[in-house]
Amino acid sequence: MTPDQYCQEKAVQSGSSFYYSFLYLPPERRRAITALYAFCREVDDVVDECTDASVARAKLVWWRQEVAAIFNADGNKPSHPVALALASVASTFNLTPGRLNEIIDGMEMDLDYNRYADFDTLRHYCYHVASVVGLCSAEIFGYRNPKTLEYAQNLGLAFQLTNIIRDVGEDARRDRIYLPQDELARFGVSNEDILQSRETDNFRRLIEFQIERAESYYASAFAALPEEDRKSQHSGIIMAAIYQALLKEIKADGCHVMRQRISLTPLRKLWIAWKTWMKG
């Protein structure tokens, strides 16, 4: 299996909505974004799958060494298939070691925090694990107006907020609560309510508030997107359409995100991707 094939398998196996947004890209850009996505999955899996935090930290240190090798910073060559795939596209699409390491910084935060005091603290986390990915993606897709980077940063944040809403129950089962602590208190929801999957009216109102904020970041992103770069950034627009449909589904379902992980079927994702692409 070649490095590119490994990355493709990683993207397909994840079942992520990102895969559907890549479908209409030119081959070289699709190859680059798939490698970036696979990198994010690999470093995220380190934290999710390692029960020993010290082992996870050691693995993330190893990934930082792979990042250095991608750019030949220490004279070594990368060894992991994902790092090899990234090495072949990094210079073409202005991917930098600083940004890849910022993504690892975000994953490392999951080893240090399982609660977030307020939205400012959560936004800092979201910047690293999602907005930086958005900035890297914008480089791969191509842009002419620097304001597109503001769009990419806000869109990444909107995606991560959507993930947090969708995964409340799943995260709680790993003793992680990403909903800001001060907002739980404001809506009369306790950590124990989350950990015990108690879906009260207060909890529903809390999630509706989170959905409104995520929607506001989608609106901010598209308000910042220059018309001249809309076509090149079409993959992000497709992704946003899929994720916004997911938010609507969660709200229509009554915000029952504790006991189940609400998702769209692959066929529906494909339909949304095609419809969004055809709208231009």
N, C-alpha and C positions, 0 to 999 in steps of 0.2 A: 504494500500500500504506500503510495507517495504521500508526502506531507499535505498536498492539496486534497487528496482523497481522504486522508485522516480528518482534516478540518471539515470537509463536506459531511462525512459521517457524523461528526460531533454535532453539527448544526441540525441534521435531519433527525437524529436520535433524541435531541432535546425537545422536539415538538414545539419549539418557540415560534412566536409570531414573527420574530426577526427573519426566519427562513423565508416566509412568504413575501416579505418586502424586498428580498434580494433578487427575486426571480426575473425581474425585468431590467436588471443592470447589464451593461456590456460585460463580456467575459472577464476582462482584466480587473475591472472594479469589483465584480462579484467575487472573484478569487481573493482580493484584498480584504473585503468586508467580511467574508467567511472566515478568513484567518484571524481577523481581529475578534470576531465573535467567539471563535474557538478558544482564543487566548483568555477571554473573559470567563468562559465556562470552566476552563482548566483551573484558574486561580480561585474562582468561586467554589469549585468542588473541593479544593484543598481545605477550606474552612468548614464547609458543610459536612464533609465525610470523615474528617479527623476528629476523634473524640478527645484526643490529647492535644491541648493547646500548644505545648512545647514542640510536638511533632509538626503541627500545622505551621508554626512560626519558622521552623527549620526548612520546611518545604517552600515557604514563601521567600526565604532567603535564597534558596536554590533558583527560584524563578527570577529573582532579581539578577542573579548571575547569568541566567539565560537571556534576559533583556540586554545586559551588557554585551553578551556574545552576539546577539542579533546585529548590533551596531559595531561589532568587532572592537569594542572599547578596550578589551584587555588582551587582544591577540588570539582569543579562543573562538571557536566556532560553536554555534548552538547545537544541542543534541536532540532536543524534543521535536517531534514532527511539527507542532504548532509554531515553535520558535523558528524552525527552518522555513516554514511557509511565510512567516512574517518577514524574515530576513530577505526574501526574494522580492518583497513589495514595499518595504519600509521607506526606502529613499525615494521611490517613485511617487508615493502618496504622502510625503512629509509626516510620517509617523516618527515620533521622537522618543528617546528613552525616558525623558522626563514625564511624558504623558502616560506611557505604559507603567511606569513606577507609581504614578499617582493612582492608577487603577488598583495596583497591588496595595497601596496605602489604605484604600477604602476597604478592601477585603480584610486587611489586618485589623481594621477598626472593629470588625465583628468578633475578634478575639478579645477585645478590650471592653466592649460595651454590649449589653443586651437590653438596655433601657436608654431612652433619650429624653432629657429633661424638658426640652422645648423645641419648637420648630427650627430655630436658628441652628441648634446642635444637629438636628436631623438633616437639615439642608446641607450642612458641611459634609456629612456622610454621603448624601445623595450626589453631591458634586463629584466626589471621587469615584463612586461606583457607577454613575450613570451620565452625568454631564460631561465628564472627560471622554467617555465613550462617544457621546454625541459630537464632541469637537473633533475626535479622530475620524468619525464617520463622515463629517462634513468635508474633511480633507480628502477622503477617498472618493466621495461623490463629486467633488469639485465645486468651486464657487468663485465669483468675481468680486462680490461686494463683502467687505469685512463684517457688515452687520449680520450676515448669515451665521456667524459664529455665536451671536447673541441668541438667534433662533435655535441653533443646535444645543446650546447650553440649557435653555428653558425646556426644550423638547425632551432632553435626557432626564431632566428633573421630573417632568410630567410622567414619563414612562415609569420611573422608579416609584413615584407616589402611587401610581396605578398598581404596580406590583405589590406594594405594601398593603394596600386595601384588599387586594385579591387574596393575599397570603396570611391574613391575620391569624387564622386558626392554625395553619401549618407552622408558622413561626412560633406561636405560643407553645406548641408541642415540643419545641426545642428551647423553651424558656426564653424566647426573644419577643420583645414588644417594641415595635418601631413607632407606634402611635405616640406622640409626645405626651409625657407625663402630666404636664400642666393642663393639656387639653382633656385628658381623661378626667382629671379633677373637676374641670369646668363643666363637663357633661354628666358628672356623677357616676362615672364608671371606674371601678377599682382594677388594679392589676389582677386580683384574684378572679374578678368577673371574666377577664380575658383568659386567664390560665384554665378556668373551669368551664369555658365556653358558654357563659350565661348571656344569651342574646336578649337583653332588656330593651325597652323603648329608648332608654337613655343611650344604649349602645348603638341602636339604629340611627339616632340623631347624630351621634359622634361620627359614624361612617358617612352619613349624608354630608356632613361638614367637610370631611376629608375628600369626598368626591367633588364637591364644589371647588375646593382649592386645587385639586388636580386639573379640573376643567379650566380653571383660570390660568394655569401654566400652559396648557395647550393653546388657549387664546393669546397669551403673551408671546408664545413662540411664533405663531402664524402672523401676528401683527408685526413682528420683527423681520420676517422673511422677505427679502427684496424680490420683486417680481422677476428680475433678470436671472435669479438663481432658482426659481421655483422648479423648473424642469430638471435641473441637475440634482436637486434635493428630493426628487420624487419618491425615492425609497423611504425616506423619513415620513413623508406625507402618507404613504400607504400604511406604514407602521402605526402612525397616529390614528388613522381611520379604524384599524383593527382594535387598537387599545381603547379608543373612545366608545366603540361598540361594546366592548367588554364592560366598561364603566356603566353604560346604560343598562346592560343585562344585570349587573349587580344591583343597581338601584331598583329596577323593575322587579327583581326577585325578593325585594324587601331587605337587602343588605345582609343576607344570611351567609356571612363569610367565615363564621366560626367553625362549623362542622363540615363544611364542604368547600372545595376549591372550584369556584365557578369559572368556566372556560368556554371558549367558542370551539365548535367542531372544525377539523381541518378543512372540510368542504366550505364552511361559512367563511373562514379566513381567506381561502383561495378566491371565493366570490367577491369579498370586499376588496382584496388586492386587485383583482381584474377590473372591477367597477371603478375603483379609484384611479387606476392607471388609464382607463379609457376616458375619464373625465378630464385628464391632462392637468 
